[in-house]
Amino acid sequence: MSDFDRKSVTDLGALPLVEDPFAPGSSFSLSAAERALGEVADGVLITDGAGRITYCNPLVGELTGDPSGLVPGQPLDEQLPLWNGRGERLPPLLSATPGRDPAGALELTAYLQRPGGSEAPAPVSVRVGAVQDGPAVESYVIILRDTSAARRISSRLSWQNTHDALTRLPNRQLFESELQATLSRCLDKRHHHVLLYLDVYQFKVVNDTLGYRAGDQLLVQLVELLGRCLSGGDLFARVGSDEFAILLRDCSIEEARRVVLRLREAVKGFSFQWEGSDSRVALSIGAVTVDSHASSASELLASANDACSAARDQGRNRVKLFSDSRKVLEKRRQTIWVQEIHAALRDDRLLLHRQPVVSLAGEQAVHHYEVLVRMRGRDGDVIPPGMFLPAAERYGLIEEVDRWVIRRVFRQMASEQAAGKEAASYAVNISGLSLGDESFADYVLAELADAGVAPSLVQFEITETSAINNLQRALIFIHRLRAAGCSFALDDFGQGASSLAYLRQLPVDYLKIDGSFVRNMLEDEIDSAMVSTIDHLAKRMGISTIAEYVETPELMAKLQQMGVDYAQGFGIAPAAPFPPQASDS
């Protein structure tokens, strides 16, 4: 009986180190490159040295109007005739004579011919490069880029819906879809795959102490490092802020052990350098088999996540295998988090932090503060929200946390007013579960009246996902609290595919532009266009805009130039502890 067949979680910590077949100098399979080329927003063609087509990605089919693409093995010049704006055919792109490089620096604009003889409505930019081995040309790479800005933005949005903008890895949605497809092909019992779930130990410490830019750079370097440990057929995705998943396709148990050891050893020797600081990270890894006995993709991910949690509970650089004992792990994890969160509420160990949101006009004064919650552990360490809030949501405790935050913020505001301090406005995040609770609006209004706080100083932030998932309840909640004088912000705007469709129905006062667009807008013209478009749309609807993840003066200046109203981020001020809180008595 194999280790994966045992009905328990098995420790891989003592496995022997094996030779690394993916060390520098080794080659990846073409499938990895093909997957990557299939995800870009340009048409990509590859030919051999004689100009015969060897590969074309799906975008080529879209641009030529033939979904099947071009015929492999056929000459490129026959399959891809190019025309100028006067309807005249252009000279061939490539020479069929090996050893010549007529296209080494070729770049032009041309029209493609659609099926039936009609030309494409817009020209494409064509770039040709040669891959040489000495004087001989081994292959040609041809890039076709649609010059239509609208199509490029559409392609980019389509890509962003299934990929992580920072690491450029598939996101959870795409990974789960691919995992489900792999699972459906496991009816043949000969197919065997392994799912790994990775958690980066100490990532939140880097993020909180050095800032989001440092945390982002850490993840980028880590992804590159881990990617070198994988083969071309493996699927690598980012499924959480510091969590990753890897599907090892057609992988035996022994092969999975070797991959895990490569990942661990790679990270063990990794040191992250940032502005004079030296940070070390580690991995917690959970593994689960994917075969004909497996359940759904979401269940597999949950099982692998549970195994990862069990590995994390035993310290850094631990690995756990998971088979059929998910109920045991879930019960153990639930007991730990339920007890810890209940104890924190009972012992008053939740903490309030706040981060300023500043105006981008005039002297950039603080407009209001966003309230953020932390937990003080039994050992006195501050636990970041990413550690306990997901568990609170999963196990039905988030509503109690929301109510604690509401009560404490209102009493803090009342205490400040009683002390004669200048009244500050605060934005409080509301979870999707609380938003769907019919009694929550009554609770908020009662606490507001009891504290004697001016409703105009209170803003509520709801994510567009939670608002859309609880649309009717969200509308009731928003209308009741706005009628009392409170304001609302729609958080993470732009992440969802249905943002624009639902925006008209949600009477909000602010749009918080998702940070994934803001953080790279100086380097990425599409991100910049998205921020500008969202701001313009909001202005037309009478809604103010707030940019998240603003971390540099250059970003501030760009947002000011665009006319964005407010900004928030580490470059302005990090989240800091709330002033001394009022008594809850």
Rosetta blueprint (number, residue, H / E / L):
1 M L
2 S L
3 D H
4 F H
5 D H
6 R L
7 K L
8 S L
9 V L
10 T E
11 D E
12 L L
13 G L
14 A L
15 L L
16 P L
17 L L
18 V L
19 E L
20 D L
21 P L
22 F L
23 A L
24 P L
25 G L
26 S L
27 S L
28 F L
29 S L
30 L H
31 S H
32 A H
33 A H
34 E H
35 R H
36 A H
37 L H
38 G L
39 E L
40 V L
41 A L
42 D L
43 G E
44 V E
45 L E
46 I E
47 T E
48 D E
49 G L
50 A L
51 G L
52 R E
53 I E
54 T E
55 Y E
56 C E
57 N L
58 P H
59 L H
60 V H
61 G H
62 E H
63 L H
64 T H
65 G L
66 D L
67 P L
68 S L
69 G L
70 L L
71 V L
72 P L
73 G L
74 Q L
75 P E
76 L H
77 D H
78 E H
79 Q H
80 L L
81 P L
82 L E
83 W E
84 N L
85 G L
86 R L
87 G L
88 E L
89 R E
90 L L
91 P L
92 P L
93 L L
94 L L
95 S L
96 A L
97 T L
98 P L
99 G L
100 R L
101 D L
102 P L
103 A L
104 G L
105 A L
106 L E
107 E E
108 L E
109 T E
110 A E
111 Y E
112 L E
113 Q E
114 R L
115 P L
116 G L
117 G L
118 S L
119 E E
120 A L
121 P L
122 A L
123 P L
124 V E
125 S E
126 V E
127 R E
128 V E
129 G E
130 A E
131 V E
132 Q E
133 D E
134 G L
135 P L
136 A E
137 V E
138 E E
139 S E
140 Y E
141 V E
142 I E
143 I E
144 L E
145 R E
146 D E
147 T L
148 S L
149 A H
150 A H
151 R H
152 R H
153 I H
154 S H
155 S H
156 R H
157 L H
158 S H
159 W H
160 Q H
161 N L
162 T L
163 H E
164 D L
165 A L
166 L L
167 T L
168 R L
169 L L
170 P E
171 N L
172 R H
173 Q H
174 L H
175 F H
176 E H
177 S H
178 E H
179 L H
180 Q H
181 A H
182 T H
183 L H
184 S H
185 R H
186 C H
187 L H
188 D L
189 K L
190 R L
191 H L
192 H L
193 H E
194 V E
195 L E
196 L E
197 Y E
198 L E
199 D E
200 V E
201 Y E
202 Q L
203 F H
204 K H
205 V H
206 V H
207 N H
208 D H
209 T H
210 L H
211 G L
212 Y H
213 R H
214 A H
215 G H
216 D H
217 Q H
218 L H
219 L H
220 V H
221 Q H
222 L H
223 V H
224 E H
225 L H
226 L H
227 G H
228 R L
229 C L
230 L L
231 S L
232 G L
233 G L
234 D L
235 L E
236 F E
237 A E
238 R E
239 V L
240 G L
241 S L
242 D L
243 E E
244 F E
245 A E
246 I E
247 L E
248 L E
249 R L
250 D L
251 C L
252 S L
253 I H
254 E H
255 E H
256 A H
257 R H
258 R H
259 V H
260 V H
261 L H
262 R H
263 L H
264 R H
265 E H
266 A H
267 V H
268 K H
269 G L
270 F L
271 S L
272 F E
273 Q E
274 W E
275 E L
276 G L
277 S E
278 D E
279 S E
280 R L
281 V L
282 A E
283 L E
284 S E
285 I E
286 G E
287 A E
288 V E
289 T E
290 V E
291 D L
292 S L
293 H L
294 A L
295 S L
296 S L
297 A H
298 S H
299 E H
300 L H
301 L H
302 A H
303 S H
304 A H
305 N H
306 D H
307 A H
308 C H
309 S H
310 A H
311 A H
312 R H
313 D H
314 Q L
315 G L
316 R L
317 N L
318 R E
319 V E
320 K E
321 L E
322 F E
323 S L
324 D L
325 S L
326 R H
327 K H
328 V H
329 L H
330 E H
331 K H
332 R H
333 R H
334 Q H
335 T H
336 I H
337 W H
338 V H
339 Q H
340 E H
341 I H
342 H H
343 A H
344 A H
345 L H
346 R H
347 D L
348 D L
349 R L
350 L E
351 L E
352 L E
353 H E
354 R E
355 Q E
356 P E
357 V E
358 V E
359 S E
360 L L
361 A L
362 G L
363 E L
364 Q L
365 A L
366 V E
367 H E
368 H E
369 Y E
370 E E
371 V E
372 L E
373 V E
374 R E
375 M E
376 R E
377 G L
378 R L
379 D L
380 G L
381 D L
382 V E
383 I E
384 P L
385 P H
386 G H
387 M H
388 F H
389 L H
390 P H
391 A H
392 A H
393 E H
394 R H
395 Y L
396 G L
397 L L
398 I H
399 E H
400 E H
401 V H
402 D H
403 R H
404 W H
405 V H
406 I H
407 R H
408 R H
409 V H
410 F H
411 R H
412 Q H
413 M H
414 A H
415 S H
416 E H
417 Q H
418 A H
419 A L
420 G L
421 K L
422 E L
423 A L
424 A L
425 S L
426 Y E
427 A E
428 V E
429 N E
430 I L
431 S L
432 G H
433 L H
434 S H
435 L H
436 G L
437 D L
438 E L
439 S L
440 F H
441 A H
442 D H
443 Y H
444 V H
445 L H
446 A H
447 E H
448 L H
449 A H
450 D H
451 A H
452 G L
453 V L
454 A L
455 P H
456 S H
457 L H
458 V E
459 Q E
460 F E
461 E E
462 I E
463 T E
464 E H
465 T H
466 S H
467 A H
468 I H
469 N H
470 N L
471 L H
472 Q H
473 R H
474 A H
475 L H
476 I H
477 F H
478 I H
479 H H
480 R H
481 L H
482 R H
483 A H
484 A H
485 G L
486 C L
487 S E
488 F E
489 A E
490 L E
491 D E
492 D E
493 F E
494 G L
495 Q L
496 G L
497 A L
498 S L
499 S H
500 L H
501 A H
502 Y H
503 L H
504 R L
505 Q L
506 L L
507 P L
508 V L
509 D L
510 Y E
511 L E
512 K E
513 I E
514 D L
515 G H
516 S H
517 F H
518 V H
519 R L
520 N L
521 M L
522 L L
523 E L
524 D L
525 E H
526 I H
527 D H
528 S H
529 A H
530 M H
531 V H
532 S H
533 T H
534 I H
535 D H
536 H H
537 L H
538 A H
539 K H
540 R H
541 M L
542 G L
543 I L
544 S E
545 T E
546 I E
547 A E
548 E L
549 Y L
550 V L
551 E L
552 T L
553 P H
554 E H
555 L H
556 M H
557 A H
558 K H
559 L H
560 Q H
561 Q H
562 M H
563 G L
564 V L
565 D L
566 Y E
567 A E
568 Q L
569 G L
570 F L
571 G L
572 I L
573 A L
574 P L
575 A L
576 A E
577 P E
578 F L
579 P L
580 P L
581 Q L
582 A L
583 S L
584 D L
585 S L
